[in-house]
Amino acid sequence: MFDIGFWELLVIGVLALLILGPERLPGAMRSTINTIRSVRNVATGFKQEVEHQLRVHELHENLKKAEQQGLKDLSPELEQSVDELKKAAESVQEPYKKQ
């Protein structure tokens, strides 16, 4: 991530120790680590959401192509997308079916 070597880390550590002191340094380190962790979690969540939206868009485009062809003589990719969408529609309707 960062191109920081041993000596740079050592200088940063000594400066942090001098500025914050030995009492506040562990708390500051914990706070920094928690902040970095939360930023990573937000970035991961954003990445997953973008990937999900791209997949939904791709399925939507494939469904449009399949509808234009009249759902006949579909390529394997389009057929797989249509099957995926049918399974998703069935799973959504599952809780509402009368027994």
N, C-alpha and C positions, 0 to 999 in steps of 0.2 A: 504494500500500500504506500508507505512512505519510504524513501531511501535514506534511512537513518542508521548509522553505524554505531558501534559500541561506544566510541568516544563522544559522539553527539549525545547519546542517551546518558552517559555519565555526567556530562556538563549540565544537561537539563535536570538530572536528579540532584546534583549539588546545588544548583540555583534554586530549585524548588525547596530543598531543605533549608537553605539560607533565608529565603523569602517567607515561607510559611512556618517554618519551625517544626521541630519533631512532634509537637502535639497535634497540629492541624494537618500534617502531611498525609497520614493514612486516610483521614476523612476526605480530603481533596482527591486522593487517588481513587477511592471508592466512588465518589461523585462523578469523576471523569469517566471511569469505566462504565458506570450505569448510563451516562449520557451517550457514550459511544454505542453501547448495546441497544439503547432505544432507537438511535438513529439507524442502526443496521436493521432492526426489526421493521421500522417504517419503510426503509428502502426495499426490503424483501417483500413486504406486503404490497407495496406499489408495483414492484416487478411482477408479482403473481397476478395482480389485478389486470395489468396491461396484457399479460400473456393470455389470461382468461378472455378478455374482451377481443383480442385478436382471433382467438379460436372461435368465439361466437360469431364474429364477423365472417370468418372463413366458412363456417357452416351455413350462414345465411346466404352468402354468395353461391355456394354449391347448391343450396336449395333452389335459388332463383334459376340457375342453369338447368337443374333437373326439371323444374316446372316448365321452362321454355321448351324442353325436349319432350314434354308430355309424360314424364316419368317412364319412358320406354327407351330401350337400348342405351342405358347409361354406362358411362365409363366406371371402372371399379372404384375410383376415388369418389365419384358422385354417388354411387350406390352405397358406399360405406357411410358417407355423410348423411344420406337420407335415412339409412337404418339407424344411425346414431340418434338422429332427431326423432324418429318414431319411438325408440326406446325411452328417450327423455320425456316425450309426451305421455307415454304409458305410465312412467314412474310418477309423473306429476298427477295423473288422474287416479292413481292407485288408492290414495286415502279417501277419495270421494265416491268410490264404487259402492253400490248397495250390496249388502250381503244377504 
